[in-house]
């Protein structure tokens, strides 16, 4: 198609639109800021991820250590329980040994006293706490009195009280007197044997006898 210019003038050219320099700089700065922020956030994310991984690993280690300590604690508790049982048994054995030793010492005290008196023999010695109930026979009332005197002089016994003293008519041909008394065990002194008080009663297996 042919165009004819009837006006006889040159056709003006269209003007080109230009972008202001300030807007271009702002856009460039914005893009750069976005890029820098992205890089910073990326490094922060990587650092935080590494720290989180390290923290999780530390938590796993602590949990494993806690489980190990719980096992050790269970073993220690078991050992403590066994130790308590063994200690209780040891205490019982030591108590029995002390009581046994105390009973032997006590019988020796009584025997040492009886042997100083003529015509006295004991038929029963029963202990209750710190007191003794003594039963026996004597060839005379004077022998009973002498036995009481020796008990007081021995230093082993106090509060000697005669309960009964009567003639024994079971054997008419032999004059004997049956007696019973109670005495208190004196506190231990220096150089004197001591006996440990117990709540149980102790009876002599064989009666100490005096000289006849």
C-alpha positions as CSV (number, residue, x, y, z in Angstrom):
1,X,0.0,0.0,0.0
2,X,1.3,3.5,-1.0
3,X,0.9,6.4,1.5
4,X,1.0,9.9,0.2
5,X,1.8,12.9,2.4
6,X,-0.7,15.5,1.4
7,X,0.5,18.1,3.9
8,X,4.0,18.3,2.5
9,X,5.6,18.1,6.0
10,X,7.8,15.5,7.5
11,X,6.1,13.2,9.9
12,X,7.3,13.6,13.5
13,X,9.0,10.6,15.1
14,X,7.5,9.1,18.3
15,X,9.4,10.2,21.4
16,X,11.1,7.4,23.5
17,X,10.1,7.1,27.2
18,X,13.2,7.1,29.5
19,X,13.3,5.6,33.0
20,X,14.6,8.1,35.6
21,X,18.1,7.3,37.1
22,X,16.9,7.5,40.7
23,X,14.3,4.8,40.1
24,X,16.9,2.6,38.6
25,X,19.2,3.0,41.5
26,X,16.3,2.2,44.0
27,X,15.4,-0.9,42.1
28,X,19.0,-2.0,42.1
29,X,19.4,-1.4,45.8
30,X,16.2,-3.2,46.6
31,X,17.4,-6.3,44.5
32,X,20.8,-6.2,46.3
33,X,19.1,-5.9,49.7
34,X,16.9,-8.9,48.9
35,X,19.9,-10.9,47.8
36,X,21.9,-9.9,50.9
37,X,19.0,-10.8,53.2
38,X,18.6,-14.1,51.4
39,X,22.3,-14.9,51.9
40,X,22.1,-13.8,55.6
41,X,19.0,-15.9,56.2
42,X,20.6,-18.8,54.5
43,X,23.7,-18.7,56.7
44,X,21.5,-18.2,59.8
45,X,19.4,-21.2,58.9
46,X,22.5,-23.3,58.4
47,X,24.0,-22.2,61.7
48,X,20.7,-22.8,63.6
49,X,20.3,-26.2,62.0
50,X,23.9,-27.2,63.1
51,X,23.2,-25.9,66.6
52,X,19.9,-27.8,66.7
53,X,21.7,-31.0,65.6
54,X,24.4,-30.5,68.2
55,X,21.7,-29.9,70.9
56,X,19.8,-33.0,69.9
57,X,23.0,-35.1,70.0
58,X,23.7,-33.7,73.5
59,X,20.2,-34.5,74.6
60,X,20.7,-38.1,73.4
61,X,24.0,-38.4,75.2
62,X,22.4,-37.0,78.4
63,X,19.5,-39.4,78.1
64,X,21.9,-42.4,77.7
65,X,24.0,-41.2,80.7
66,X,20.8,-40.8,82.7
67,X,19.8,-44.4,81.9
68,X,23.2,-45.6,82.9
69,X,23.1,-43.7,86.2
70,X,19.6,-45.1,86.9
71,X,21.0,-48.6,86.5
72,X,23.9,-47.8,88.8
73,X,21.5,-46.3,91.3
74,X,19.4,-49.4,91.2
75,X,22.5,-51.5,91.9
76,X,23.5,-49.2,94.8
77,X,20.1,-49.5,96.3
78,X,20.2,-53.3,96.0
79,X,23.7,-53.2,97.7
80,X,22.4,-50.9,100.5
81,X,19.4,-53.2,101.1
82,X,21.7,-56.2,101.3
83,X,24.0,-54.3,103.6
84,X,21.1,-53.4,105.9
85,X,20.1,-57.1,106.1
86,X,23.6,-58.2,106.8
87,X,24.1,-55.5,109.4
88,X,20.9,-56.6,111.1
89,X,22.1,-60.1,111.2
90,X,25.5,-59.0,112.6
91,X,23.7,-57.0,115.3
92,X,21.6,-60.0,116.3
93,X,24.7,-62.2,116.5
94,X,26.6,-59.6,118.5
95,X,23.6,-59.2,120.9
96,X,23.4,-63.0,121.3
97,X,27.2,-63.2,122.0
98,X,26.9,-60.4,124.6
99,X,24.0,-62.0,126.3
100,X,25.7,-65.3,126.3
101,X,28.9,-63.8,127.7
102,X,26.7,-61.9,130.2
103,X,25.0,-65.1,131.4
104,X,28.3,-66.9,131.8
105,X,29.7,-64.0,133.8
106,X,26.6,-63.9,136.0
107,X,26.7,-67.6,136.7
108,X,30.4,-67.2,137.6
109,X,29.5,-64.4,140.0
110,X,26.9,-66.5,141.7
111,X,29.2,-69.5,141.8
112,X,32.0,-67.4,143.4
113,X,29.6,-66.4,146.1
114,X,28.2,-69.8,146.8
115,X,31.6,-71.4,147.1
116,X,32.4,-69.2,150.1
117,X,29.5,-70.6,152.1
118,X,29.3,-74.1,153.7
119,X,26.2,-76.3,153.3
120,X,24.4,-74.2,150.6
121,X,23.5,-75.3,147.2
122,X,21.2,-73.6,144.6
123,X,18.4,-75.3,142.7
124,X,17.3,-72.4,140.5
125,X,18.7,-69.0,139.3
126,X,16.3,-67.0,137.1
127,X,17.1,-63.6,135.7
128,X,14.6,-60.9,134.9
129,X,16.1,-57.6,133.8
130,X,18.6,-56.5,136.4
131,X,17.3,-58.8,139.2
132,X,17.8,-62.5,140.1
133,X,15.4,-64.9,141.7
134,X,17.4,-67.5,143.6
135,X,16.1,-70.7,145.1
136,X,18.1,-73.3,146.9
137,X,18.6,-75.4,150.0
138,X,20.9,-75.1,153.0
139,X,22.0,-77.3,155.9
140,X,21.0,-74.6,158.4
141,X,19.4,-71.2,158.9
142,X,22.9,-69.9,159.7
143,X,24.1,-71.1,156.2
144,X,21.3,-69.1,154.6
145,X,22.3,-66.0,156.6
146,X,25.9,-66.5,155.7
147,X,24.9,-66.8,152.0
148,X,23.1,-63.5,152.2
149,X,26.1,-61.9,153.8
150,X,28.4,-63.1,151.1
151,X,26.0,-61.9,148.4
152,X,26.2,-58.4,149.9
153,X,30.0,-58.5,150.4
154,X,30.6,-59.8,146.8
155,X,30.1,-56.4,145.2
156,X,28.2,-58.1,142.4
157,X,24.7,-57.9,144.0
158,X,22.6,-55.4,146.0
159,X,19.1,-55.2,147.5
160,X,19.2,-58.8,148.8
161,X,15.7,-59.7,150.1
162,X,14.8,-63.1,151.6
163,X,11.4,-64.3,150.5
164,X,11.0,-67.7,152.2
165,X,13.2,-69.8,154.5
166,X,11.6,-72.9,155.9
167,X,12.6,-76.3,157.0
168,X,12.4,-78.9,154.3
169,X,10.6,-82.1,155.5
170,X,11.0,-84.1,152.3
171,X,13.9,-85.9,153.9
172,X,13.2,-86.2,157.6
173,X,16.5,-87.9,158.3
174,X,18.5,-84.9,157.0
175,X,17.9,-81.4,158.3
176,X,17.7,-79.0,155.4
177,X,16.1,-75.6,154.8
178,X,14.5,-74.5,151.6
179,X,14.9,-70.8,150.8
180,X,14.1,-68.3,148.0
181,X,15.4,-64.7,147.7
182,X,15.7,-61.9,145.2
183,X,18.8,-59.8,144.5
184,X,19.6,-56.9,142.2
185,X,22.7,-57.0,139.9
186,X,25.1,-54.2,140.9
187,X,26.3,-51.8,138.1
188,X,29.7,-52.9,136.7
189,X,32.8,-51.5,138.5
190,X,36.4,-51.2,137.4
191,X,37.9,-54.6,137.2
192,X,34.6,-56.3,137.9
193,X,32.9,-58.4,135.2
194,X,29.8,-56.8,133.8
195,X,26.5,-58.4,132.6
196,X,24.2,-56.9,130.1
197,X,20.6,-56.6,131.1
198,X,18.0,-58.4,128.9
199,X,14.3,-58.6,129.1
200,X,14.3,-62.4,128.8
201,X,14.6,-64.8,131.7
202,X,17.8,-66.9,132.1
203,X,17.9,-70.1,134.1
204,X,21.1,-71.8,135.2
205,X,21.5,-75.2,133.5
206,X,23.1,-76.6,136.6
207,X,22.8,-75.3,140.1
208,X,26.1,-74.1,141.7
209,X,26.7,-75.9,145.0
210,X,28.5,-74.8,148.1
211,X,30.8,-76.8,150.3
212,X,29.1,-79.4,152.3
